[in-house]
Amino acid sequence: MNYVKNKLRNSIGDQYLNDCMVTFLERDFFLQVSNKDITSRFQIKSHRVKL
């Protein structure tokens, strides 16, 4: 947890840190989502957004 907070806090903004912390804290839920589902979701997007 400290590694995630320190590494991300030094290199990114608050919103991205918040998003990463949600995935860290809710990891049981995110383990149920397959990589295939994630990639298919990104493939159907009509535009690209800079992360």
N, C-alpha and C positions, 0 to 999 in steps of 0.2 A: 504494500500500500504506500509506504513512504517513497519507494523508488518511483512508482507511477506519479505521485504528486510532485516530487522534486524534479524529475526529468521533464514532465509536461509543463510544469509551471515556469520553468526557465526558457521554454522555447515556443510557447503558444499562448493564445488569448484565452480569456475566461470561458467563452462559450464552448470551445473545443475541449478544454479541460473538463468542463461540466459534462459534456457528451461522453468523454472517455471514462469519467468516474461512474456514470450511470451504467455503462456496460460492465465495469469492474464490479460494482455492487450487485448488479442483477445478472451475474454470470450464469446462474442456473437456468434462467430463461433463455439467454443467448446461446447456451450450449445446445438447446433444442432446435435452433435454426440452422439449417444446413447451408454450406457454402454455395451449393447450387441455387438455392432460393435467393441468396444475396446477389449472386452474379446475374441471375435472370432479371431481378428487379432493376439492376443498373443497366442492363442491355435494353430494356424497353423505354428508358428515359430518352426524351427527344433532344436534350441538350446536355452539355458538360458544364460542370461548375467547378471552379478552382477551389480545392480544399484548403 
